[in-house]
Amino acid sequence: MPAKEIAPKHIAAPLLAWYDRSHRRLPWRAPPGANAADPYRVWLSEIMLQQTTVAAVIPYFEHFTTRWPTVEALAAAEDGDVLAAWAGLGYYARARNLLACARAVAEGHGGHFPSTEEALLGLPGIGAYTAAAITAIAFGERAVVVDGNVERVVARLFAVEEPLPSAKPALRTLTDTITPTARAGDFAQAMMDLGATVCRPRSPDCLVCPIADSCDAARRGIADLLPKKAQKAPRPVRYANVYVLRDRGEILLVRRPPRGLLGGMLGLPMSEIADAPMADNTHPGAPALTRWSRGEGRVTHVFTHFELHLTVFSGDLSGITKPAGDWRAADESAARDLPTLFRKALDFAACVDDF
């Protein structure tokens, strides 16, 4: 732990003044100084923003809040409708937890999010960061909010050279030392904005940073070297077959099992995932006994813990009994409710064999 100490007022005052002038205008935010925001909108945005960029989230957030403007409305929604609206945003366990949490709030809390970190942690899909963010931003209570942007700012501010992820506990402790009681939500969002727009991962703009005078890494000229990151192990590669089955201008879609990869989502028929490619003359998971044509090459999609290589097969019923499923017109609308993985496969199939 660095020996340097920084008084909270030396960070909070200039940072909040900068935030008042330069904050990002985002659809889930209350204006600076409001001291609180709509808990539903804060919660929804924080769940969507996990592992996803602000630019990607904004249209999804606006669609969700137009269609389901309250937590009660979302709780009453059909699972398939919510999963379809989430399609393309990725990390689909979040969508399932979103519904579970909305229903827990509607049924167990009278439609009101609890205002303490402890109570929020008892809700599905809410971890330590999200609980702290809701507590500070939605309720104006002091909480230590640490996301990737905040970790970067604090690592540079205190010149923490221990690499991530092992440095996470120390960075949270240091964030606690500079977190004020007043304007807790604005402070949390100011730290996030500073990391996103000024204290960037590459080429931090220290000349315009409102807290550069207190930053040890800026003083030492090592800001662009921090935070250090431990070398990641290579991501394993896995394999599966996916099937585009056509019948008179329609393609077959199926609902995936509720648990597991892309659980509950609408998708193309697919084999089990394997550690090695499958022989071209075998078709595990195929929805029909027909002649399957294989596209040249594979579709690649990266998940958090592995890289998936899909072999795409196209086939036509040609008089074979039509299997059950969700048959859709074989045009761009077919991909609308699908996760990105299956959208890629449909694009690939269209390239090798026109709809």
Secondary structure as UniProt FT lines:
FT   HELIX           8..22
FT   TURN            27..28
FT   TURN            32..33
FT   HELIX           39..49
FT   TURN            50..51
FT   HELIX           54..67
FT   HELIX           71..75
FT   HELIX           79..86
FT   TURN            87..88
FT   HELIX           93..108
FT   TURN            110..111
FT   HELIX           117..120
FT   TURN            121..122
FT   TURN            124..125
FT   HELIX           128..133
FT   HELIX           134..138
FT   HELIX           148..157
FT   TURN            158..159
FT   TURN            165..167
FT   HELIX           168..178
FT   TURN            182..183
FT   HELIX           184..197
FT   HELIX           206..208
FT   TURN            210..211
FT   HELIX           212..214
FT   HELIX           216..220
FT   HELIX           223..225
FT   STRAND          237..247
FT   TURN            248..249
FT   STRAND          250..255
FT   TURN            261..264
FT   STRAND          266..267
FT   TURN            280..281
FT   TURN            284..285
FT   STRAND          293..294
FT   STRAND          299..302
FT   STRAND          307..316
FT   TURN            318..319
FT   STRAND          326..329
FT   HELIX           332..335
FT   TURN            336..337
FT   HELIX           340..352
//
